[in-house]
């Protein structure tokens, strides 16, 4: 299984371990869950704040923006 890494941007990469997941869709769902958990503590205060999902080779799979997820979740 491929290994995916999840890093909050802006900021320095901190996910050094990653997580083995079945595919890109599963990795994106994990990132969305991470964002929902972060939003429970309060809204993003940094414009364009996001979780960057990347593969072991460094290829970026997707960006999950905190402000977009807040809108989709009704601000929860």
C-alpha positions in Angstrom: 0.0 0.0 0.0 1.2 3.5 -0.7 2.3 5.8 2.2 0.7 9.3 2.5 1.9 12.3 4.5 -0.4 15.0 6.0 1.1 18.4 6.7 -0.5 21.7 7.8 0.4 24.6 5.5 1.6 27.2 6.0 4.2 25.7 8.2 7.1 23.3 8.1 6.4 19.6 7.2 6.0 17.7 10.4 4.6 14.4 9.3 7.7 12.2 9.1 6.0 8.9 9.6 3.0 9.0 7.2 0.2 6.5 7.0 -0.3 3.5 4.7 -3.6 3.8 2.9 -5.3 2.0 0.0 -5.4 4.9 -2.4 -5.6 8.7 -3.0 -9.3 8.8 -2.1 -8.7 7.2 1.3 -5.9 9.7 1.9 -8.1 12.7 1.0 -10.8 11.4 3.4 -8.3 11.1 6.2 -7.2 14.8 5.5 -10.9 15.9 5.6 -11.3 14.1 9.0 -8.2 15.9 10.3 -9.6 19.2 9.2 -12.9 18.6 10.9 -11.1 17.8 14.1 -9.1 20.9 13.9 -12.2 23.0 13.2 -13.8 21.7 16.4 -11.2 23.8 18.3 -12.2 26.9 16.4 -12.1 28.3 12.9 -8.9 28.8 10.9 -7.4 32.2 11.5 -4.8 31.9 8.7 -6.1 32.5 5.2 -5.4 29.6 2.9 -4.6 27.3 5.8 -4.8 23.7 4.6 -3.7 20.1 5.0 -1.4 19.1 2.2 -1.7 15.4 1.3 1.4 14.0 -0.5 2.8 10.6 -1.4 6.1 9.1 -0.3 7.7 10.3 -3.5 6.7 13.9 -2.7 3.9 14.1 -5.3 1.0 16.3 -3.9 -2.3 14.5 -4.1 -4.6 17.2 -2.8 -4.9 20.3 -0.6 -7.8 20.2 1.9 -8.5 23.8 2.9 -9.8 24.6 6.4 -12.0 27.4 5.2 -13.6 25.3 2.5 -14.3 22.4 4.9 -15.9 24.8 7.4 -18.2 26.0 4.7 -19.1 22.4 3.6 -19.7 21.4 7.2 -21.9 24.4 8.0 -19.1 26.0 10.1 -19.0 23.1 12.6 
